[in-house]
Amino acid sequence: MVQNAPTSPSSARDRLSSLTSHIMATSSVFTPANVAAAPEDPLFGLMKAYREDPSDKKVDLGIGAYRDNNAKPWILPVVKKADDAIHNDPNLNHEYLSIGGLADFTAAAQKLIVGADSAAIRENRICSLQTISGTGAVHLGGAFLSKFHPQKPTIYLSNPTWANHNQIFTNVGLKIATYPYFSQQTKGLDFDGMLQALRAAPAGSIILLHACAHNPTGVDPSQDQWRQIATVMRERSHFPFFDTAYQGFASGDLTRDAWAIHYFVEQGFELCVAQSFAKNFGLYGERTGAFHFVSAPGADAAAANRNIASQLAILQRSEISNPPAYGARIASRVLNDPSLFAEWEEDLRTMSGRIQEMRRGLRERLEARGTPGSWDHITSQIGMFSFTGLTEAQVKVLRDEWHVYMTKNGRISMAGLNTHNIDYFAEAVDSVVRATS
Ligand SMILES: Cc1ncc(COP(=O)(O)O)c(C=O)c1O
């Protein structure tokens, strides 16, 4: 007779638990075979790697947020002022906003983006909803076009573009394609390639355009080039979808950074605009933005626009019900008060001025060192980002050996440079470029 070995209490527990899970097991639909692991978001992965790097030399040039000269987040003084006023307001409550958001905010956002004297406002053919920052505005626009455009055309994105455009428009069921944008040779705009692609795109395509401070390249069309883009888009009956995340942050001048949108509206296009207040107010986490739809001038433009507004409201209700109040309250105070507005313009000049200074400083240092290649694109590009032309292999060496963090495509956030790290960064780039050229 076989004698069973005495069972220890823990192995008995294990057997019991495996028996229980066997009996209780139901078949799972969401197995690894059905739901593959998604790749980590490249930018957020980069931020994590930077945080975990113990080096005291490390430099963060991946971050898409403004930093002051001490590499610290900067609360705009005017935002602090508006924030304090809101806190001290005895009438403040935490009620829901309406579906379209804070009306004082959307009305001011609208004036800011198309101009207070725009015919679109006068003729009641623009509607505006507050959104979850720029991302939410891009999404709301994409969802609307996907649902209501009778032809459901392809949306053309610049190559390259802000990576999230690809996922947002794909998620709402639009087909995406690209048009050439960046020239590797000149590190400027591939204008001929862009125009050719716009001409070749099927009539009535949707064209995503960055209004200013193109992300990730920092390359913008000149005003004359915008005029030519508009001409081709009119000939081909394309629909402009403007994404504006850097108004005032790019040049320090709010009107100048909205020039392309003003021009297209003046030209009578039917178009839409996704507007973010993350960068120009430093309200990143408050998710403050707006979506605007401008109907083309015509007898039934105001009626069409009212219908569009009503459908946008239904979409918004089903997705977020109503937008968050806090950031909109801050922005609204500033946008609607002439003296706070003037202070905001000053803050915008502080941010854009420091970035421009870093551009000049980096170019000067690389040229002084005789770093192989040409570096004039560092100052001709505009806004938060610069497409340096550094290769993926060079970016890897910069990260592994110099603790400098940037995206694989060689994009740097100029806001990550400051007077304490610019010499070190120039030295790192010089060393890596020499070693590989
Ligand atoms: C081109 C572009 N569009 C939209 C956004 C949206 O940003 P947010 O959702 O933070 O306003 C960004 C942010 O980096 C951007 O660069």
The ligand as a Gaussian input file, in Angstrom:
#p B3LYP/6-31G(d) Opt

LIG

0 1
 C        0.078000      70.467000     -32.955000
 C       -0.570000      70.212000     -31.650000
 N       -1.886000      70.072000     -31.603000
 C       -2.539000      69.858000     -30.462000
 C       -1.857000      69.745000     -29.281000
 C       -2.724000      69.503000     -28.089000
 O       -2.280000      69.790000     -26.875000
 P       -3.252000      69.886000     -25.620000
 O       -4.258000      68.810000     -25.753000
 O       -2.349000      69.711000     -24.472000
 O       -3.874000      71.236000     -25.698000
 C       -0.469000      69.851000     -29.277000
 C        0.322000      69.661000     -28.048000
 O        1.468000      69.368000     -28.032000
 C        0.192000      70.093000     -30.490000
 O        1.515000      70.256000     -30.564000

